[in-house]
Amino acid sequence: MISRIVIENIDKKLFKGKAILLFGARQVGKTTLLEYLIDARKESVLHISGDEPDIRELLANITSTQLKNYIGSNTIFFIDEAQRIPNIGLTLKLITDKLKEVQVIATGSSSFELANEMNEPLTGRKFEYNLFPLSFQEMVNHHGVLEEKRQLENRLIYGSYPEIITNPNDSEELLKLIADSYLYKDLLMLDSIKRPKLLEKILKALALQIGSEVSYNEIAQLVGADKGTVDKYIQLFEQTYIIFTLSSFSRNVRNELKKSKKIYFYDCGIRNSIIGNYNAIHKRFDVGALWENYLIAERVKKLHYENNRSQFYFWRTTQQQEVDLVEELNNNLTAFEFKWNEKAKVKFPKTFTNAYPNCKIDTISPKNYEEFLLSI
């Protein structure tokens, strides 16, 4: 068992009179984490899954009396893939309000259905957490910083899904299984998805553009769809924890890009699986983009687990001057450049440093990246 950072926070919130919600992509270890936590507490548990049709039917319109009979003497009610159960927010509200001795825990691999249905019914009645593929910090905690740094090229190629980490000899086969069997599972259950092949085309187009500005119009032309459809599908990819977006940072300079976006994957292995490229680092032309994706995704994980409220951006001008990452917290700015080549000379654009003279700047390479990704 590789210990997850979020487990201690969840443990402290059990039996505080609120529902525990754990969101994250399929196969990132939500169920394993919660089963480990519950087993350690020696509580009696009723564990069900929203993937089962009879469970969905049972819980869709259930009364508090029926719930009490169903849960029985169990003190923990654990619902996997709860986003698949109609009216799940109301059901969890009933348990929280009427069965105060029961701790309800629900996982969701897609935030859109679960979060939307829960926000109103569970206002003030829930603790929410996110779980990502294994983070640099978690792996350092597991086997030390030196060993994890030795694994850097593997992380860039195969990513950090738990099953990939624990079965490295089967990485390609397992990544293909995750991408083919789980990645689109929640999306394909939506009535609004009329063209499943279009999902794959759009995601592949995004995978080929990590580290670059993304034009929804260009992608629409490339895949044969309209811009509105592309926009909708990209939002769904975000809501199922496959990708995340960075907006352009703009405050003072007239020629700064103001409405551009970059898209990154939470896991480099999933990205490489989508484009079918598992070549070694020295054989790749996209190592700079992979390095950038890896660092930003890991930084997002780190700050999220620390409950840090920083906002993330990239910066670019119409003259193609660029800064890879700008973080803003309480009006304080920090800017980062990412270089795979440790000897590469880095010079931040004067346009940027003149416009934001109080911004801290730093360059991150394989030589010093642990400082960027580890909690102090």
Secondary structure, DSSP 4 states (H G I P E B T S, - for coil): -PPPTHHHHHHHHTTSSSEEEEE--TTSSHHHHHHHHHHHHT--EEEEETTSHHHHHHHHT--HHHHHHHHTT-SEEEEETGGGSTTHHHHHHHHHHH-TTPEEEEEES-HHHHHHHHHTTTTTSEEEEE--SPPHHHHHHHH-HHHHHHTHHHHHHH---HHHHH-GGGHHHHHHHIIIIITTTTGGGSTT---HHHHHHHHHHHHTTTTSB--HHHHHHHHT--HHHHHHHHHHHHHTTSEEEEEEP-SS-TTB--S-EEEEES-HHHHHHHHT----GGG-S-HHHHHHHHHHHHHHHHHHHTT---EEEEEEBTT--EEEEEEEETTEEEEEEE-SSTT------HHHHHH-TT-EEEEE-TTTHHHHHS--
